[in-house]
Amino acid sequence: MSDSKQPTKEQVREYMVRRQRARKPPPDPREVRRQLGWDLTEMQRKSSR
């Protein structure tokens, strides 16, 4: 079973506030994962195969 750690609701809300203030187009989904720390879980999944 995968033991992925997702960001808290507060972390996601803070991220969204920062994105809105930046007034830029949304980043690539890979960049969002990297900024939220999800890329680490993706790398862990790949290495455990």
TARAMO-V349524 format. One record per backbone hydrogen bond with DSSP energy under -0.5 kcal/mol. CO is the residue of the C=O (numbers start at 1). NH is the residue of the N-H. E is the energy in kcal/mol with one decimal. If there is no record, write none. Layout:
[[CO,NH,E] [CO,NH,E]]
This chain:
[[4,6,-0.6] [8,12,-2.1] [9,13,-2.6] [10,14,-2.6] [11,15,-2.2] [12,16,-2.5] [13,17,-2.4] [14,18,-2.4] [15,19,-2.4] [16,20,-2.4] [17,21,-2.3] [18,22,-1.6] [19,23,-0.9] [19,24,-0.7] [20,23,-0.6] [28,31,-0.9] [28,32,-1.9] [29,33,-2.4] [30,34,-2.0] [31,35,-2.7] [32,36,-2.0] [33,37,-0.6] [33,38,-2.3] [33,39,-1.2] [34,37,-0.8] [37,40,-0.6] [37,41,-0.6] [38,42,-1.9] [39,43,-2.3] [40,44,-2.2] [41,45,-2.2] [42,46,-2.1] [43,47,-2.2] [44,48,-1.4] [46,49,-0.9]]
